[in-house]
Amino acid sequence: MIKAKTGQYQKFKVGDELTDEQVAFFNENGFIHFENFFSDTEVQGMLDSLQEVQAKWVAEGREKINGVPIVYGHDDKGNKIVHRFAFTNLVSPYIHDKVTSHRIKMLIPLLGRKGRIGEHEKDGAVVNQYINADKSKMKQMGWHTDSPRDLFYGQKISPMLNVGIYLADSKAEQGGLRILPGTHNQNLMKLLFRKPLYISNKPDKKEIRIDAHAGDLTIHHGHMWHRVATAPNSGQSSKRIVMYIPIICGKYQPKDDYSNTPFYLKLRGFAKK
């Protein structure tokens, strides 16, 4: 249940399988939030793995992985960091184990059809590291939906799920994810043109803020409009780290070192201003 006036919504605990109540909530609203999905130890293990990957990529000056650009910037101390990791599941055995675990596969039925974890497709397991600092290249993300990416791969738009693993707290002081519940059921015109893609970050009176703790997991439907707001704080208190795993269907389209950069990733440049 969502209280429209306050933006509060029901959060759930994960069990051995999805419940009818959880499936109904997702089908109606297009998102769902599970608390304490991962333990503190598991979260720290993923953060440690990311630190290792970041150090390696910065030292190598690596620009892309499987055709997907690595987004670099600087934190509040002036240190070079990776703002957007791609395919972390392919470079970290620990992360691979977590994103392909039974608990994640248990979520696939929310897609409503036969689906799979996009281990080698799309951008793999993406990690977005936001921080509000002078030399940061990721402070916000404009309004967008995820499913239209299919058009850039020469496919028709299909349903998909974005599974978000919170590796740090995300509350008002970190800006955070804003969603428009129910927009996963919109028609094609609104899916594509409801808002200026990636350009607009203007608040919507119907949006709600996702507040999460490290270890929480959220899922939002790829047809849903969402954005990431700029943190009102700056420096380390504004830092926000979330991993996204795609659950997809349709034709299998794996990427490799020879894959081209999709055009939609160039559009995302508008979101990093």
Buried (B, 14 or more C-beta within 10 A) or exposed (E): EBEEEEBEBEBBEBEEEBEEEBBEBBBBBBBBBBEBBBEEEBBBBBBEBBEEBBEEBBEEEBEEBBBBBBBBBBBBEEEEBBBBBBBBBBBBEBBBEBBBEEBBBBBBBBBBEEBBBBBBBBBBBBBBBBBBBEBBBBBBBBBBBBBBBBBEEEEEBBBBBBBBBBBBBBBEBBBBBBBBBBBBBBEEEBBBEBBEBBBBBEEBEEBBBBBBEBBBBBBBBBBBBBBBBBBEBBEEEBBBBBBBBBBBBBEEBEBEEEBEEBEBBEBBEBBBE
